[in-house]
Amino acid sequence: MHPISRRFATLRERGEGALVVFVTAGDPGLGELCSILECLQEAGADLLEVGVPFSDPIADGPTIQASSQRALDRGVTPQAVLETLSRVRLAVPVVLMGYYNTVLRRGLDVFAGSAANAGVSGTIISDLTPEESGEWVAASEAAGLANVFLAAPTSTDARLDTVCAHSTGFVYAVSRTGVTGVGNGVPQEVGEMVARIRARTETPVCVGFGISEPEQVRRVCASADGAVVGSWLVELLAARWEGGRGAGAVSEAVAALKAATRRF
């Protein structure tokens, strides 16, 4: 069984949803990435999304855009991110999140193989549509990587069919239109969107965008298989990590989010 599928199966047995958390590699500095991922795992995170810094992250809001730029200003490269990931041993899956130009510049087969060798279990290529993903899907599947595609509230039935047909690992359900960011909350209609996706696939469904509080995680996990927390955590790390001195505060906050995934 694929590591991501195995994780979701374990969580179902426990009566828990997945807490999926996002960090930008290199913000704080790349030398902090391993200890940050270990801290998040120990606090209860079930899947770790690692963002590869990119100069034009069009799917992301100002928080992650700024984080990505800070990492680029520090000289962080995709190769350096993969080399860093190869040095950390984690018990939970790592999903690499980024943009297709990064993959193309390296070469599809080379990038997929390098990611797998670094311990990555899957990818989210934010600007790659499932209709245009054939070559990447073939390369990544050959390397053992899962492919996660995004479904939006505005997705037609035909688009959802396509997203679900191409997604492995999980389907990323975007809770609202627009870009990532904290403070906009989770729409009441998110359960309806999850139901539309579930009608098309047995692949787990995780909801992201605008999730930052335990109550929001609890509401999402009442219908979905997991909740994705991104911008809130990026802000927290930037404000509190300080070379690991704020690890306790980060751990406590993430543990509270994880507690909200429990269904019984």
Secondary structure as the mmCIF struct_conf table of DSSP 4:
data_model
#
loop_
_struct_conf.conf_type_id
_struct_conf.id
_struct_conf.beg_label_comp_id
_struct_conf.beg_label_asym_id
_struct_conf.beg_label_seq_id
_struct_conf.end_label_comp_id
_struct_conf.end_label_asym_id
_struct_conf.end_label_seq_id
HELX_RH_AL_P HELX_RH_AL_P1 PRO A 3 ARG A 14
TURN_TY1_P TURN_TY1_P1 GLY A 15 GLY A 15
STRN STRN1 GLU A 16 GLU A 16
STRN STRN2 ALA A 18 THR A 24
TURN_TY1_P TURN_TY1_P2 ALA A 25 GLY A 26
BEND BEND1 ASP A 27 PRO A 28
HELX_RH_3T_P HELX_RH_3T_P1 LEU A 30 GLU A 32
HELX_RH_AL_P HELX_RH_AL_P2 LEU A 33 ALA A 43
TURN_TY1_P TURN_TY1_P3 GLY A 44 GLY A 44
BEND BEND2 ASP A 46 ASP A 46
STRN STRN3 LEU A 47 GLY A 51
HELX_LH_PP_P HELX_LH_PP_P1 VAL A 52 PRO A 53
BEND BEND3 SER A 55 SER A 55
TURN_TY1_P TURN_TY1_P4 ILE A 58 ALA A 59
BEND BEND4 ASP A 60 ASP A 60
HELX_RH_AL_P HELX_RH_AL_P3 PRO A 62 ASP A 73
TURN_TY1_P TURN_TY1_P5 ARG A 74 GLY A 75
HELX_RH_AL_P HELX_RH_AL_P4 PRO A 78 LEU A 85
TURN_TY1_P TURN_TY1_P6 SER A 86 ARG A 87
BEND BEND5 ALA A 91 VAL A 92
STRN STRN4 VAL A 94 GLY A 98
HELX_RH_AL_P HELX_RH_AL_P5 TYR A 100 ARG A 106
HELX_RH_AL_P HELX_RH_AL_P6 LEU A 108 ASN A 117
TURN_TY1_P TURN_TY1_P7 ALA A 118 GLY A 119
STRN STRN5 GLY A 122 ILE A 125
TURN_TY1_P TURN_TY1_P8 SER A 126 ASP A 127
HELX_RH_3T_P HELX_RH_3T_P2 PRO A 130 GLU A 132
HELX_RH_AL_P HELX_RH_AL_P7 GLY A 134 ALA A 142
TURN_TY1_P TURN_TY1_P9 ALA A 143 GLY A 144
STRN STRN6 ALA A 146 VAL A 148
STRN STRN7 LEU A 150 ALA A 151
TURN_TY1_P TURN_TY1_P10 PRO A 153 THR A 154
HELX_RH_AL_P HELX_RH_AL_P8 ASP A 157 HIS A 166
BEND BEND6 GLY A 169 GLY A 169
STRN STRN8 VAL A 171 VAL A 174
BEND BEND7 SER A 175 GLY A 178
BEND BEND8 VAL A 182 ASN A 184
TURN_TY1_P TURN_TY1_P11 GLN A 188 GLU A 189
HELX_RH_AL_P HELX_RH_AL_P9 VAL A 190 ARG A 198
TURN_TY1_P TURN_TY1_P12 ALA A 199 ARG A 200
BEND BEND9 GLU A 202 THR A 203
STRN STRN9 VAL A 205 GLY A 208
BEND BEND10 PHE A 209 GLY A 210
BEND BEND11 GLU A 213 GLU A 213
HELX_RH_AL_P HELX_RH_AL_P10 PRO A 214 CYS A 221
TURN_TY1_P TURN_TY1_P13 ALA A 222 SER A 223
BEND BEND12 ALA A 224 ASP A 225
STRN STRN10 GLY A 226 VAL A 229
HELX_RH_AL_P HELX_RH_AL_P11 SER A 231 ARG A 240
HELX_RH_3T_P HELX_RH_3T_P3 GLU A 242 GLY A 244
TURN_TY1_P TURN_TY1_P14 ARG A 245 GLY A 246
HELX_RH_AL_P HELX_RH_AL_P12 ALA A 247 ALA A 259
TURN_TY1_P TURN_TY1_P15 ALA A 260 THR A 261
STRN STRN11 ARG A 262 ARG A 262
#
